[in-house]
Amino acid sequence: MLILFGAVLLLLPLSVRGDAEVHFIDALFTSTSAVCVTGLIAIDVADHFTTFGQAVVAVLIQVGGLGVTSIGVGLILAARKNVGLKGRILLKEALNIEGIKGMIRLVKSILLMTLCFELMGIVLSFLVFVQDYPVLKALWISIFHSIAAFNNSGFDILGGLRNLIPYQNNILLNLTTSGLIIFGGLGFLVILDVLKKRSFRKLTLHSKVVLTTTLTLLVAGTLLLKATEDITWLGAFFQSVSARTAGFSTYPIGEFTNAGLFTLIILMFIGASPGSTGGGIKTSTFFVLSQHVRSLFTKRHISAFRRNIPLEVFSKACTISLLSLLLVCVGTFFLCVLEPEYSFVQLLFEEVSAFGTVGLSTGITPTLSVASKLILIFTMFAGRVGMFTLLTMWINRPAPSVRYTEESVSIG
């Protein structure tokens, strides 16, 4: 409903520039991309939408990043009303936590944390943009950019489909944007855990897994991109960070080699962490699968940091990965049928970018057919909501009372 409402707002004369033309499919695509905090665009936001239209996109990104439930509870608290049991249960499910104790305090912390990070991003970004734009316009660009970066959504309002390419050598903006993306992608619970414990040894297993996997992927991505592309170390680091569901680019992605594009595809598919503003199968899922492979060689139970990982977690990780891979494969197949003029790597890249709610593009999205855009719209929606959630919406059958006799199957 939020996506449809956003599309309607973006079609209003108040939202569209006088010399621009916005079709419903493009408004729907933009709204979906914003709510699902993706960043893929069918039309350039700066060139087609007024300041009001850009503000609509920014609000959709903010609501999509924090979650409708968290925003709703925040509004209830702002109105000085009590949150009922039903609201607390919904919030528990939305934030993927076990109990409802301390729920309201947690929401307040999340909203305050978001405000602090985004205000810091606005100030640092403003120092860069004010050098090239009038003060008021630089301030608005900084506000929009900070919201988009922290919520891991690669939208920009610089115009001309340039993204951040004009600032590829600006160290302050690169590091500011990277910092917002990383903290937004870690997950609110991890950040709160770090602030509270202030010692890696005392952190929860989830926080240790997220931090370790995130650091490993950032380093590996930077090294691989530097080895495969003719870019600076700063550019390699930034693209490695951005591929983890943010979608900003300081170099033309369409000019990358197949090796570089494949590196980005892997990073996009893995994505950010649970409870964050990012997408993908999540870092914890990738970590659990990796630990299972290790356990096969060591002949031990799946474990990490002197803690055993329940088999139910491994089962869920396998389900999410398989469903996600199936979604990407089916979506890519239909894109190949509908868009034969583009290469397989280009179409796979766009599909994985949509699934991981990343927003990186080889530049072909605006030229895709309506049918192809609808496929990407559904992929963005499924990637943000989560394949496991979509599956449980339709398959809600009671456990069977009959158990069959076990028989082994040869694997591998």
C-alpha positions, -999 to 999 in steps of 0.1 A, spaced: 0 0 0 29 23 8 44 16 -26 12 23 -45 6 55 -24 41 67 -32 36 60 -69 4 81 -69 22 110 -51 50 109 -77 25 113 -105 10 145 -91 17 177 -111 33 190 -79 59 163 -81 68 163 -118 90 189 -134 72 209 -161 95 198 -189 95 161 -178 72 132 -185 66 104 -159 47 73 -168 29 52 -142 53 23 -146 83 46 -139 65 61 -109 57 26 -96 93 15 -102 107 45 -84 83 41 -55 91 4 -52 128 11 -54 125 37 -26 104 17 -2 125 -14 -7 156 9 -2 171 -3 -35 182 26 -57 175 12 -91 160 39 -113 140 39 -144 142 77 -146 166 101 -130 151 115 -98 167 150 -101 158 154 -138 121 143 -135 109 153 -101 106 187 -83 118 193 -48 84 180 -35 88 148 -56 123 143 -43 110 148 -8 84 121 -14 112 97 -25 133 106 6 103 99 29 97 66 12 133 57 16 132 66 53 101 46 60 113 17 40 146 16 58 133 19 93 102 -3 86 66 7 86 61 -8 121 89 11 137 77 44 121 42 37 132 52 30 168 74 62 167 44 83 157 23 67 185 50 76 210 53 111 195 15 115 201 22 105 238 0 74 235 6 39 248 15 10 225 -7 -20 230 2 -56 232 -7 -62 195 16 -34 185 44 -48 206 40 -82 190 40 -68 155 72 -48 164 88 -80 178 82 -98 145 94 -68 124 126 -64 143 132 -102 144 138 -103 182 127 -129 207 108 -111 235 87 -80 239 105 -68 270 121 -34 266 105 -30 231 95 6 234 129 16 247 145 -3 218 124 17 193 133 50 209 170 40 207 167 30 170 150 63 161 175 83 181 204 64 165 190 70 130 187 107 137 223 110 150 239 91 121 219 110 95 226 144 111 263 136 112 260 126 75 243 158 66 269 179 82 299 161 66 282 159 32 273 196 33 310 205 36 315 188 2 284 198 -17 285 235 -6 316 239 -27 297 231 -59 261 243 -52 243 272 -36 238 269 2 202 258 2 205 234 -27 237 219 -11 218 215 22 189 196 5 213 174 -15 231 166 18 199 157 36 187 135 7 221 119 4 225 112 41 190 95 42 197 75 12 232 64 24 222 53 59 192 35 46 214 17 20 195 31 -9 216 43 -39 194 73 -49 210 106 -58 197 140 -69 227 153 -87 211 147 -121 222 133 -154 224 97 -141 258 105 -128 254 92 -92 286 100 -73 310 97 -102 319 135 -101 331 129 -65 351 97 -71 383 112 -57 367 132 -28 380 114 3 355 131 27 324 122 8 336 87 0 344 80 36 312 97 49 290 77 25 309 45 33 305 50 70 268 56 67 264 25 45 284 3 69 266 13 100 232 12 83 240 -23 71 252 -37 104 218 -37 120 205 -16 149 207 -45 174 244 -50 166 252 -13 170 234 -11 203 252 -43 215 286 -28 206 277 5 223 266 -14 254 293 -40 257 323 -21 242 343 -54 241 343 -79 213 346 -108 238 314 -97 256 293 -93 224 265 -117 215 272 -145 190 250 -127 164 271 -94 168 304 -113 165 292 -131 133 279 -99 117 310 -79 125 335 -106 114 316 -114 82 312 -78 73 349 -70 77 359 -101 58 336 -93 28 348 -56 28 384 -66 26 379 -94 1 357 -72 -21 383 -44 -20 411 -66 -30 392 -84 -58 379 -51 -73 414 -35 -72 428 -66 -89 402 -68 -117 395 -31 -124 416 0 -132 404 20 -102 420 35 -71 421 18 -37 396 44 -25 373 35 -55 377 -3 -48 369 2 -11 339 23 -19 324 -1 -45 330 -30 -21 311 -12 6 284 0 -18 278 -35 -33 267 -46 2 231 -33 -7 238 5 -10 240 11 -47 261 42 -50 288 42 -76 319 64 -81 328 47 -114 307 37 -144 296 1 -135 288 -6 -172 325 -3 -180 336 -30 -155 351 -63 -167 331 -95 -163 353 -104 -134 346 -72 -116 308 -75 -123 309 -111 -110 326 -99 -78 299 -73 -73 272 -99 -80 285 -121 -52 287 -92 -27 252 -80 -37 237 -115 -33 251 -119 2 241 -84 12 239 -67 46 229 -81 80 196 -90 96 177 -62 112 195 -36 91 184 -13 62 200 -36 37 190 -67 17 205 -99 3 205 -133 19 223 -116 48 258 -120 63 247 -143 90 232 -167 65 264 -168 45 284 -173 77 263 -202 89 266 -219 55 304 -214 55 306 -228 91 287 -259 80 312 -266 52 340 -262 78 322 -286 102 320 -313 75 359 -313 73 364 -311 111 335 -336 118 322 -313 145 289 -297 151 283 -263 135 300 -238 158 316 -204 160 333 -184 188 329 -214 212 292 -216 207 272 -243 189 248 -231 162 214 -248 163 205 -271 133 173 -251 129 193 -220 121 213 -240 94 180 -253 80 166 -218 77 199 -205 61 196 -233 35 160 -225 28 166 -187 24 196 -193 1 178 -218 -21 147 -197 -25 168 -166 -32 188 -184 -58 156 -197 -74 141 -162 -75 173 -148 -91 175 -176 -117 138 -174 -127 139 -136 -129 171 -136 -150 156 -162 -173 126 -140 -181 148 -110 -185 169 -129 -210 138 -138 -229 124 -103 -229 157 -84 -235 178 -105 -259 198 -75 -270 216 -74 -236 243 -98 -224 236 -125 -198 260 -108 -173 242 -74 -176 208 -90 -170 220 -111 -141 236 -81 -126 203 -61 -127 183 -90 -113 207 -96 -84 209 -58 -77 171 -58 -75 170 -89 -52 197 -76 -29 180 -41 -28 213 -27 -39 207 -3 -68 239 -7 -87 233 -9 -125 252 -14 -157 231 14 -171 204 -7 -189 175 -3 -164 160 29 -179 158 12 -214 141 -20 -202 106 -29 -214 75 -25 -191 74 -63 -186 111 -64 -175 105 -35 -151 76 -54 -136 99 -84 -130 125 -61 -113 97 -45 -92 86 -79 -79 122 -89 -73 128 -57 -53 96 -64 -33 105 -100 -26 141 -91 -18 130 -65 8 102 -85 24 123 -117 23 117 -150 6 112 -168 39 85 -144 49 67 -147 15 69 -185 17 53 -186 52 25 -162 40 13 -188 15 23 -221 32 8 -222 66 -1 -259 71 -2 -277 105 26 -302 112 16 -337 98 6 -363 124 21 -391 103 59 -397 101 73 -419 73 102 -444 76 136 -428 69 157 -439 39 190 -424 28 196 -406 -5 230 -404 -22 243 -368 -23 272 -355 -44 
